[in-house]
Amino acid sequence: MGGCDRAEALASGMRATGPFVTRFLAGFDDTNRTKQMPMLPNHAAWCMGHLALTMNRFAERFDGKGLPESDFIKGDGGAGDAKRFDTESVCVGSRPTDEPAIYPSMARSQQVFENAIVRISSAIEAMSQAQLDELQPWGKGEFRVAELVARIMFHNGMHAGQLADLRRAMGLPGVIG
């Protein structure tokens, strides 16, 4: 561990977002993972890939490793496969499509997401106080690393909400309560 209580708390919070998000995957499988509903922006497979890409992009700044080749194809024009997401198909501004062949299976999509949770949490936990206070560019802004971690946790929660909306629109049973 990084020896910084704040880093450990942030890493623990990030880990907690994993099961919070994946609980909304109940009822999604390989027949409906790319199904989209009117007026809703993203399907389940896209959400898993997008969140995993975001968390991996953060982690690679601190652990010095690139995107895992086992989980991502780098910018192949939007065509992933049964095991990997294409970075262009799940990046900010991409448009999810109901084309199952270009997204990993549902089980694999969840595994890629869970791999990213482990990676980002480990990167956060290893950070020093100085690293947590360092400014980092992200999107159109600049954030202290600790604030960026909180922002990524919120981002995971926002997409969990999208999955909850998608579940309701598809008539899947609730998973809370």
N, C-alpha and C positions, 0 to 999 in steps of 0.2 A: 504494500500500500504506500501511497505517496506521503503519509505522515501528516496530512493536512485534514483536520476534521471537516472543513467545508468541502473539500474534494470528495471525501468519503460520503458525506451527506448528499451531495449532488449526484454521485455515481449511484447511490442507493435509490434516489428518486428516479433516475433514468431507468434503472432496472425495473422499477415498479411500473413504468409505462408499458413494458412488454406484455404482461398478462392482462393489463387493462385494455390494450388494443386488441389482442388476439381473442379475447372472450367474445368479441363481436363477429368473429369468423365462423362461429357455430352455424351450420346449415349451408355454408358455402362449400362447394366441391368443384370438381372439374367440369361439371355441366353448366354451372352458373357463375363461375369466378370472374368472367368478363362481361356479365350482363349489366347493362346500364338501364336506368329508369328515366322517364321524362323529368326534366327540370333538376336532375341530380348530376353532379359533375364527374364523379369518379367511380370506377368499379373496384371490387375487392382486390383483384390481382394488382391493379395499378397502385392502389394505396400501399400495399406491402412493398412493392418495388420502390416507390417514391420515398417512403419513409426510410427504407434501408439505404437508398442512395444518399439521402440527406445526412443520415447518421454516419455513414462511411466517409463522406466528404469532410465532415467535421473531424473524425478520428484521424484521417490521413494527415492532417495538419500537425498532429501531435505525436503520432506513433511512427511516422516516417515511411509507412507502407502505403502502396497504391490501393486501388480498388481490388477486391478479391476477384481474380479471374474465374474462380469457381462459381461466382454469383452474378457477374456482370460481363457483358460484351460492351466495349467502349465505342459508342456512336456508330453502330452499323446501319444507320438509317431507320431505326425504329423496329428492327426485326430481331427479337430475342428468340429463345428456344425453350424447350421443355425444362431446362435446368437454370437458365440465366436470363436476367433482364437486360435489354439493351438500354444503355444510359439515356439515349435520346427518347426512348418511349416512356420514360418515367421521370424525366427532369422537369423542373419548373417550366410551365408553359406548354408542356406536351399535352396531347389530347388522347385520352384513353379510347381504344376501339374494341368492339366486340369481335375480336379475332383471336380466339384461344391459342392458335398455333404460335403466336409471337410472344406469349407470356408463359412463364413456368407453370407447372401444375399447382393446384392450391396448396398441397402439402409442401412442395418445394418453395413456393412464394412465402409461406409462413416461416420456413426454415431460414431463408435468406434474411427475413426481417429479424428473426431471433439471433442470427449470427451478428447482425449489425448492433443489436442491443448489447450483446456481450462485448463487442469490440469498442463501442463508444464508452460504455461503462468502465472498461479497463483503462482506456485512455484518460478519462476524467479522474479516476481514482489515483492515477500515477502523477497527477499534476501538483505542482508546488503552489504556494500562496501567490507567488509572483506571476506564475502562468495564469492563474485564475483571474488576476487583475489586469492582465495584458489586453490591449485593444486588438481586435481582429476584424478585418473587413468581412462582411457577409451580405450578399445581395447588394442593395443600394445603400447600405449603412455600415457603421462600424460599432462594435459592441465589445464590452468587457467579456472575457471568456465565460465567467460565471453567469453573466446575464444571457449569453448566447446558449449556454446549456439549458437554462430555464426556458428560453424561447423554443428550443428543439423539443423539450418535454411538452410544452403547450402545443406545438405543431403535431406531435403524436396524438395528443388529446383531440385536436381539431379533426384529424382524419378518423379517429375513433367515432366521433360524432357523425361524420359522413357515412361511415359504415352502419351506424345505428339508423340513420335516415334511409339508407338503401335497404336495410333489412325490413323496415316497416313498409316501404313501397313495394317490396317483393312479396309481402305477406308472410315473412318468416317470423317465428315466435320470438318474443322478447327474451333477453338474456340477463336482465337485471331484476332482482326482487323476487 
